[in-house]
């Protein structure tokens, strides 16, 4: 193996497709460094609370902080408002993630160092140009709806609204260098797919 290989994996896919399960396996089994774009975006949102309230109304605030469920109910039912939110949050989120990738590069010491950028909006933002390969995690829509209802306490209507607010599966898959299929087989089968994808990186 060539010493000090550094690979940045862009891990994406629609909501509740199984991205977190894949990224957790990469962290635990391959010691991958993990950057969760959603967590970075949350920090940006919190720091922009007053700006967002000016655009979306004071009702999105609770005790001075952004109520994500209230904000989500507004933007996921209105395409233009979702675009506005993204235009306010994405540039700073991407800038911070770019800095985090460079920090990881300086810390790299393993023969193969993996950095996983987990981002649902990866292919619609400059993040796609910051990664070496794009992995799309795919699960059937009914599986994703079931997961959101169970794990996020959303109604079926809310879950379907969130899915419809995103790109369709075919568009996501068109960007994929690697497709990881989630939800039908066992976890072991999912992990085998990830192992093969890592082998391909080497």
Backbone as a ProteinNet text record, in pm:
[ID]
protein_1_A
[PRIMARY]
XXXXXXXXXXXXXXXXXXXXXXXXXXXXXXXXXXXXXXXXXXXXXXXXXXXXXXXXXXXXXXXXXXXXXXXXXXXXXXXXXXXXXXXXXXXXXXXXXXXXXXXXXXXXXXXXXXXXXXXXXXXXXXXXXXXXXXXXXXXXXXXXXXXXXXXXXXXXXXXXXXXXXXXXXXXXXXXXXXXXXXXXXXXXXXXXXXXXXXXXXX
[TERTIARY]
84.5	0	88.8	52	127.7	113.8	223.5	216.5	135.1	68.5	3.2	-97.7	-177.9	-288.5	-393.6	-446.5	-548	-667.2	-780.3	-898.3	-1017.4	-1083.8	-1203.1	-1325.2	-1409.6	-1531.6	-1648.8	-1718.5	-1842.9	-1956.4	-2015.3	-2121	-2255.4	-2340.4	-2465.9	-2578.9	-2694.4	-2815.8	-2932.4	-3052.3	-3169.7	-3183.6	-3274.4	-3297.5	-3334.6	-3277	-3305.8	-3265.4	-3167.5	-3124.3	-3027.9	-2963.6	-2869	-2727.1	-2712.6	-2579	-2506.6	-2577.9	-2513.6	-2461.3	-2534.5	-2488.5	-2359.1	-2352.1	-2230.7	-2114.4	-2139	-2029.8	-1981	-2071.9	-2031.8	-1941.8	-1973.7	-1889.6	-1751.2	-1747	-1618.7	-1534.6	-1598.8	-1525.8	-1474.1	-1562	-1526	-1428.6	-1446.1	-1367.7	-1242.7	-1250.6	-1137.4	-1076.3	-1124.7	-1074.2	-1085.4	-1190.2	-1210.9	-1240.7	-1187.1	-1225.2	-1361.3	-1449.6	-1588.2	-1625.7	-1682.1	-1735	-1883.2	-1966.9	-2112.2	-2157.8	-2191.9	-2231.5	-2355.2	-2442.4	-2563.6	-2529.4	-2431.5	-2391.4	-2326.4	-2244.2	-2182.4	-2291.2	-2387.2	-2496.5	-2579.8	-2598.2	-2674.6	-2606.6	-2473.8	-2402.4	-2418.8	-2412.1	-2431.5	-2572.4	-2671.3	-2809.9	-2824.6	-2769.1	-2780.9	-2715.7	-2601.4	-2531.9	-2604.3	-2695.9	-2769.9	-2916.1	-2945.8	-3085.2	-3165.3	-3110.7	-3185.8	-3205.5	-3103.5	-3116.5	-3225.6	-3227.4	-3327.8	-3467.7	-3476.9	-3607	-3659.4	-3568	-3608.4	-3669.2	-3613.9	-3663.6	-3785.6	-3788.7	-3891.7	-3991.9	-3970.5	-4065.2	-4014.9	-4057	-4012.6	-4061.4	-4160.1	-4213.5	-4113.5	-4005.4	-3904.9	-3810.7	-3824.1	-3736.5	-3806.5	-3729.8	-3778.7	-3670.3	-3700.6	-3602.6	-3475.9	-3494.9	-3383.2	-3304.4	-3335.7	-3264.8	-3362.9	-3306.7	-3389.9	-3455.8	-3586.5	-3662.6	-3659.5	-3576.3	-3554.5	-3682.1	-3766.8	-3890.2	-3982.4	-3988.5	-4071.3	-4016.8	-3885.3	-3823.1	-3845.6	-3829.8	-3848.7	-3990	-4089.2	-4228.1	-4255.7	-4177.1	-4192.6	-4121.8	-3996.1	-3915.8	-3942.4	-3979.2	-3999.2	-4133.4	-4215.9	-4343.3	-4344.4	-4230.7	-4222.1	-4084.6	-4078.4	-3949.7	-3868.4	-3933.8	-3861.2	-3801.9	-3874.9	-3822.5	-3707.3	-3712.9	-3602	-3478.6	-3495.7	-3382.7	-3324.2	-3411.3	-3364.1	-3282.7	-3334	-3260.1	-3123.4	-3119.8	-2992.8	-2895.4	-2946.2	-2858.6	-2800.4	-2871.1	-2823.5	-2726.3	-2741.4	-2664.5	-2550.2	-2570.9	-2473	-2334.2	-2322.6	-2186.9	-2095.6	-2144.4	-2061.6	-2037.3	-2138.5	-2120.6	-2010.1	-2010.9	-1908.8	-1770.7	-1764.2	-1634.7	-1574.2	-1655.7	-1606.5	-1565.1	-1641.6	-1606.5	-1475.4	-1454.6	-1328.1	-1210.5	-1225	-1119.7	-1098.6	-1208.2	-1198.2	-1126.8	-1152.7	-1082.9	-932.7	-894.1	-751.7	-688.7	-763.1	-712.2	-688.4	-781.6	-765.6	-643.3	-621.3	-507.6	-376.2	-369.1	-247.8	-227.7	-339.1	-330.9	-311.1	-320.7	-316.7	-184.1	-194.7	-73.4	-81.3	-201.7	-217.9	-177.2	-140.7	-111	-226.9	-350.4	-468.2	-552.9	-558.2	-638.2	-766.2	-879.3	-1009.2	-1075.3	-1132	-1216.5	-1354	-1455.3	-1592.4	-1666.6	-1710.6	-1795.9	-1938.4	-2016.7	-2154.6	-2245.4	-2307.3	-2383.7	-2497.6	-2618.6	-2734.8	-2737.8	-2679	-2678.1	-2544.3	-2466.6	-2330.8	-2325.9	-2410.5	-2397.7	-2457.9	-2524.6	-2583	-2500.3	-2386.2	-2303.8	-2158.1	-2073	-1929.7	-1862.6	-1929.9	-1871.6	-1833.5	-1909.2	-1881	-1742.7	-1689.3	-1555.9	-1446	-1484.5	-1386.6	-1356.2	-1430.8	-1414.8	-1350.9	-1292.3	-1228.1	-1325.1	-1427	-1522.5	-1657.8	-1763.6	-1899.8	-1966.9	-2004.1	-2077.8	-2222.4	-2313.7	-2456	-2513.8	-2574	-2643.2	-2790.1	-2839.6	-2975.4	-3061.2	-3183.6	-3284.7	-3418.1	-3502	-3633.2	-3711.9	-3796.7	-3873.9	-3954.4	-4019.1	-4100.8	-4015.5	-3893.6	-3803	-3766.9	-3739.8	-3703.7	-3820.2	-3940.1	-4057.7	-4075.5	-4063.8	-4077.3	-3973.8	-3849.2	-3743.2	-3774	-3820.2	-3848.5	-3964.6	-4064.9	-4179	-4137.8	-4050.2	-4008.4	-3902	-3798.8	-3682.3	-3694.7	-3776.8	-3786.2	-3924.1	-4011.1	-4147.8	-4223	-4202.3	-4273.5	-4398.5	-4499.3	-4614.5	-4575.3	-4657.8	-4629.3	-4627.8	-4722.5	-4729.7	-4602.3	-4552.9	-4429.9	-4310.5	-4304.5	-4194	-4196.9	-4314.1	-4325.9	-4291.4	-4328.1	-4296.5	-4146.5	-4074.6	-3929.2	-3862.1	-3912.8	-3857.6	-3883.1	-4004.3	-4038.6	-3965.9	-3915.6	-3842.9	-3700.4	-3655	-3517.9	-3515.9	-3394.5	-3380.8	-3434.1	-3476.9	-3522.4	-3402.7	-3431.3	-3325.3	-3235.7	-3295.8	-3218	-3113.4	-3147.8	-3052.2	-2936.2	-2966.9	-2859.7	-2768.5	-2829.3	-2751.2	-2665.8	-2707.9	-2631.2	-2495.9	-2480.1	-2353.5	-2262	-2312.4	-2242.8	-2123.7	-2010.7	-1900.4	-1919.5	-1993.3	-2020	-2160.3	-2239.3	-2373.4	-2372.6	-2415.1	-2429.9	-2579.7	-2628.1	-2771.8	-2803.5	-2900.1	-2931.5	-3077.7	-3102.7	-3241	-3304.3	-3254.7	-3316.8	-3244.1	-3110.2	-3034.1	-2993.8	-2902.4	-2853.4	-2748.5	-2714.2	-2606.6	-2475.6	-2455.8	-2333.1	-2321.1	-2431.8	-2430.3	-2398.9	-2454.3	-2423.8	-2275.2	-2220.5	-2078.4	-1989.4	-2032.3	-1953.6	-1945.9	-2054.9	-2053.8	-1954.4	-1951	-1859	-1714.6	-1688.3	-1553.1	-1504.9	-1592.1	-1555.2	-1526.8	-1608	-1587.6	-1454.3	-1416.3	-1287	-1172.8	-1188.3	-1086.5	-1066.1	-1173.8	-1164.1	-1086	-1091	-1015.5	-865.1	-827.1	-684.8	-621.6
-119.1	0	125.2	223.4	348.3	421.3	465.1	532.1	661	688.4	816.9	856.3	760.8	796	870.5	977.9	1059	1066.1	1013.6	1009.3	1071.6	1161.4	1225.8	1167.4	1101.5	1039.1	1133.7	1168	1242.3	1143.2	1133.6	1035.5	1106.3	1068.7	1140.2	1043.9	1099.6	1021.2	1092.9	1050.8	1119.1	1096.8	1169.5	1162.4	1019.6	973.3	842.2	725.3	747.4	639.3	542.4	585.6	498.1	551.5	679.2	740.3	729.6	752.5	751.2	611.7	507.8	371.3	343.1	387.5	367.5	446.9	572.2	655.4	602.4	548.9	492.3	370.9	287.5	170.8	215.6	317.1	367.5	423.3	487.5	539.4	425.1	328.5	221.7	121.6	89.3	-18.6	31.8	151.6	205.6	331.1	367.4	485.2	612.1	618.5	735.2	858.6	970	1097.5	1136.3	1186.6	1208.3	1354.5	1409	1545.5	1536.7	1573.5	1569.5	1708.6	1724.6	1855.7	1908.5	1819	1863.1	1929.5	1874.3	1934.9	2070.2	2079.9	2208.8	2310.1	2267	2356.2	2399.1	2309.5	2345.5	2459.4	2452.1	2560	2691.9	2684.1	2804	2859.5	2770.4	2812.6	2882	2823	2882.7	3020.5	3033.8	3162.4	3265.6	3218.5	3307.5	3319.3	3291.6	3283.5	3408.7	3526	3649.5	3676.7	3646.4	3663.7	3572.2	3447.1	3352.5	3392.3	3443.8	3488	3606	3690.9	3804.7	3755.4	3647.6	3594.5	3504.7	3425.1	3321.2	3345	3450.2	3482.8	3445.3	3521.9	3499.9	3366.9	3307.5	3180.4	3065.4	3085.4	2978.7	2980.5	3082.9	3092.6	3039.8	2972.3	2924.5	2953.4	3041.5	3084.1	3139.6	3208.7	3274.7	3188	3058.3	2968.6	2916.9	2864.2	2819.6	2686	2682.5	2558.5	2489.8	2386.7	2323.9	2261.9	2209.8	2150	2257.6	2373.1	2482.9	2535.7	2550.1	2595.9	2493.8	2366	2260.5	2257.6	2281.8	2278.6	2389.4	2497.6	2608.7	2578.7	2538.6	2528	2400	2291.5	2167.5	2162.1	2262	2268.5	2380.4	2446.9	2559.4	2558.9	2522.9	2507.9	2636.1	2749.9	2877.2	2912.3	2883.4	2911.2	2817.3	2692.9	2600.8	2650.8	2698.6	2754.7	2875.6	2958.2	3074.2	3031.5	2935.8	2886.4	2834	2755.1	2699.1	2808.6	2913.7	3022.8	3098.6	3096.7	3165.5	3080.7	2949.6	2860.1	2788.2	2748.3	2663.5	2725.5	2850.9	2903.5	2896.7	2937.9	2933.6	2790.3	2704.7	2563.3	2501.5	2525.7	2469.7	2525.3	2653.3	2713	2645	2623.8	2559.9	2415.3	2344.9	2205.6	2199.2	2291.7	2296.7	2311.7	2395.9	2413.2	2284.6	2215.8	2091.8	1982.7	1976.9	1878.9	1906	2032.3	2065.8	2031.6	2052.2	2013.5	1862.5	1785	1639.6	1600.7	1671.9	1641.6	1657.1	1760.6	1784.9	1681.5	1621.5	1522.1	1380.3	1360.6	1227.2	1158.2	1034.1	959.7	812.8	763.8	622.2	598.5	474	442.2	479.9	456.1	502	581.8	711.4	797.6	834.6	801.4	832.3	946.2	1038.6	1142.9	1127.5	1120	1105.5	1236.5	1297.7	1416.5	1369.1	1360.1	1312.6	1432.8	1439.1	1559.6	1526.5	1554.3	1526.1	1616.7	1737.6	1834.1	1836.3	1732.1	1730.1	1771.1	1709.7	1729.3	1860.4	1935.3	2063.5	2181.4	2153.5	2258.1	2241	2338.3	2325.1	2205.8	2140.7	2024.7	1916.1	1904.6	1798	1813.3	1935.6	1959.5	1945.5	1921.8	1907.1	1760.4	1668.8	1526.6	1454.5	1337.4	1257.7	1160.9	1120.5	1023.3	1046.2	1018.7	1037.6	902	869.9	748	785.8	723	746.7	626.2	651.3	545.4	550	436	428.9	332.1	373.9	284.8	315.8	214.5	234.3	340.8	417.4	523.5	475.9	358.7	311.2	283.2	236.5	214	347.1	447.8	579.7	642	628.8	682.7	615.3	482.9	407.7	451.9	471.3	515.4	653	745	879.7	880.9	801.5	795.1	736.9	635.5	567.5	645.9	692.4	750.1	900.9	969.9	1115.3	1162.3	1066.4	1096.8	1187.4	1165.5	1240.9	1164	1238	1172.4	1124.8	1038.6	993.3	1112.3	1203.4	1321.6	1405.4	1424.4	1501.3	1430.9	1299.7	1223	1232.1	1216.9	1225.1	1365.2	1467.8	1605.7	1627.7	1571.4	1587.9	1515.2	1399.2	1327.6	1404.4	1456.6	1526.1	1658.9	1713.8	1841.3	1823.3	1698.1	1670.4	1621.1	1608	1550.1	1407.8	1363.5	1225.7	1130.7	1003	903.3	896.6	906	892.4	1002.9	1124.1	1234.3	1210.3	1168.7	1135.5	1028	921.4	808.7	847.5	948.7	989.2	1049	1093	1150.8	1046.2	925.9	828	764.7	763.3	677.1	537.3	534.3	407.8	416.6	310.6	305.1	199.5	240.2	149.2	131.1	8.7	-15.8	-57.7	11.9	-5.1	-43.7	-127.5	-146.6	-278.5	-349	-475.5	-596	-592.8	-704.8	-683	-766.4	-757.3	-646.6	-611.9	-516.6	-570.6	-701	-761.9	-741.5	-752.2	-729.9	-583.8	-492.6	-349.9	-324.8	-384.4	-364.8	-423.9	-535	-593.7	-497.3	-427.6	-328.4	-216.6	-173.1	-67.5	-116.3	-239.1	-295.3	-296.2	-336.2	-340.9	-200.2	-104	34.3	88.1	54	97.4	31.6	-96	-164.8	-91.9	-46.5	22.9	153.8	216	339.7	314.8	194.7	164	124.1
0	0	0	-81.6	-86	46.8	107.9	237.3	231.6	343.2	365.4	257.6	215.2	127	208.8	150.7	217.2	123.7	167.2	82.5	155.5	86.7	142.1	72.6	151.5	100.5	125.6	20.9	36.1	46.9	164.2	190.9	188	93.2	77.1	44.6	23.2	-1.6	62.6	30.9	83.3	233.9	293.6	436.6	477.1	589.6	648	557.9	470.9	382.1	450	560.1	628.9	631.4	601.5	597.8	731.5	839.9	971.7	1006.8	965.7	991.8	916.9	792.8	712.9	771.1	806.1	859.3	994	1075.6	1204.6	1183.7	1086.2	1055.9	1007.3	923.7	875.8	991.1	1086.1	1203.1	1289.4	1317	1410.6	1350.2	1223	1161.8	1089.9	1034.9	957.1	1020.1	1140	1211	1126.3	1046.6	961.8	1046.8	1004.6	1064.1	1006.3	1091.1	1049.8	1063.4	956.2	957.7	923.2	1017.1	998	956.1	829.2	777.9	849.3	892.5	961.3	1094.7	1166.6	1293.7	1271.3	1166.2	1133.7	1098.4	1017.2	977.8	1098	1193.5	1314.3	1388.4	1397.9	1465.4	1390.1	1256.5	1175.2	1195.7	1199.9	1221.6	1356.1	1461.1	1594.2	1599.5	1532.9	1532.5	1445.8	1360	1269.7	1310.9	1436.3	1482	1448.7	1478.7	1455.5	1306.9	1227.3	1082.8	1027.6	1072	1023.7	1070.5	1193.3	1244	1162.3	1114.5	1031.9	900.5	846.4	719.3	736.4	844.7	855.9	968.8	1048.2	1154.1	1292.7	1389.4	1527.8	1583.8	1518.8	1570.6	1557.6	1482.5	1473.1	1593.3	1679.8	1795.9	1920.6	2003.6	2132.6	2234.5	2328.4	2429	2363.4	2251.2	2185.1	2090	2084.2	1992.3	1887.1	1778.6	1668	1702.1	1689.9	1704.1	1567.8	1554.9	1424.7	1367.6	1454.5	1403.9	1346.7	1414.6	1364.9	1232.2	1225.2	1100.9	989.7	1023.8	924.8	869	954.1	907.9	806.9	815.4	721.6	589.6	597.9	475.3	396.6	464.9	391.9	320.4	340.4	268.6	165	147.9	53.8	-10.9	-137.5	-207.1	-206.4	-224.7	-228.7	-92.6	14.3	147.7	182.1	133.9	155.2	81.1	-40.2	-115.2	-43	13.5	87.7	208.9	284.4	401.4	359.9	254.5	208.5	167.1	102.1	59	177.4	290.2	409.9	490.9	483.3	571.3	500	375.1	306.9	288.2	245.8	220.7	342.9	458.4	579.6	624.8	608	642.9	559.5	429.4	340.4	371.9	403	436.8	559.1	660.3	783.2	757.9	675.6	646.8	568.9	476.7	404.8	499.3	600.2	700.9	780.9	812.3	889.1	809.4	679.1	594.6	596	586.3	587.6	722.6	830	962.5	967	910.1	906.5	823.1	714.4	627.9	704.4	787.4	864.6	975.4	1020	1126.3	1073.3	941.4	882.8	913.6	961.7	995	954.2	925.1	889.4	744	710.2	569.6	476.4	524.1	451.2	549.3	529.5	616.1	542.7	604.1	545.9	621.7	547.3	603.8	540.3	622.7	573.7	596.8	489	497.7	471.7	578.8	568.2	546.6	428.5	394.7	300.2	341.8	258	135.8	148.5	38	-34.8	-22.9	-77.9	-224.4	-306.7	-451.1	-498.8	-410.8	-450.5	-400.9	-340.1	-279.5	-322.5	-289.5	-320.7	-252.3	-159.4	-93	-192.8	-301.7	-398.9	-460.4	-461.1	-517.3	-412.5	-287.2	-179.7	-149.4	-212.6	-181.9	-300.7	-272.4	-377	-443.4	-370.3	-422.8	-355.6	-429.3	-376.7	-361.9	-238.5	-209.2	-178.5	-247.3	-223.4	-150.2	-34.2	40	-2.2	-46.1	-100.4	-19.9	8.2	66.4	0.2	-13.4	-73.7	3.1	-67.1	-0.7	118.9	108.4	220.4	344.2	323.4	435.9	500.4	418.1	472	549	495.4	564	699.4	701.9	826.9	929.4	885.2	975.9	1034.2	950.6	1000.1	1099	1072.4	1162.8	1297.6	1294.6	1417.1	1492.8	1420.6	1485.7	1508.4	1428.4	1439.4	1482.1	1508.7	1556.2	1459	1329.1	1227.8	1184.5	1141.4	1081.5	940.6	884.5	747.9	651.9	669.4	582.5	593.7	716.5	736.1	671.9	688	628.8	476.6	417.9	272.7	223	300	262.7	258.7	355.4	359.5	243.2	209.1	94.8	-34.7	-50.5	-175.1	-189.1	-77.7	-83.8	-134.7	-145	-187.3	-331.3	-383.2	-516.1	-516.8	-635.2	-646	-644	-621.7	-607.7	-731.3	-850.2	-973.4	-984.3	-939.1	-946.1	-851.2	-729.3	-635.3	-694.4	-746.3	-796	-915.8	-990.5	-1108.5	-1071.7	-947	-901.7	-836.8	-817.5	-733.6	-804.1	-733.2	-773.5	-712.9	-602.1	-532.1	-471.8	-488.4	-428.8	-318.6	-200.1	-86.3	-62.6	-76.2	-62.3	80.8	138.7	280.7	298.1	398.6	441	406.7	306.9	267.3	325.8	326.4	378.1	522.8	570.2	707	717.6	841.9	863.1	808	820.8	769.8	619.4	548.8	404.6	373.2	452.6	435.1	455.9	561	590.9	481.2	421	312.1	193.8	168.1	60.8	91.4	217.6	257.4	245.4	289.4	280.2	135	43.6	-97	-150	-107	-151.4	-101.6	20.9	74.3	-3.3	-35.1	-116.6	-249.6	-309.6	-436.9	-424.2	-306.1	-284.5	-284.2	-247.6	-235.3	-367.7
[MASK]
++++++++++++++++++++++++++++++++++++++++++++++++++++++++++++++++++++++++++++++++++++++++++++++++++++++++++++++++++++++++++++++++++++++++++++++++++++++++++++++++++++++++++++++++++++++++++++++++++++++++++

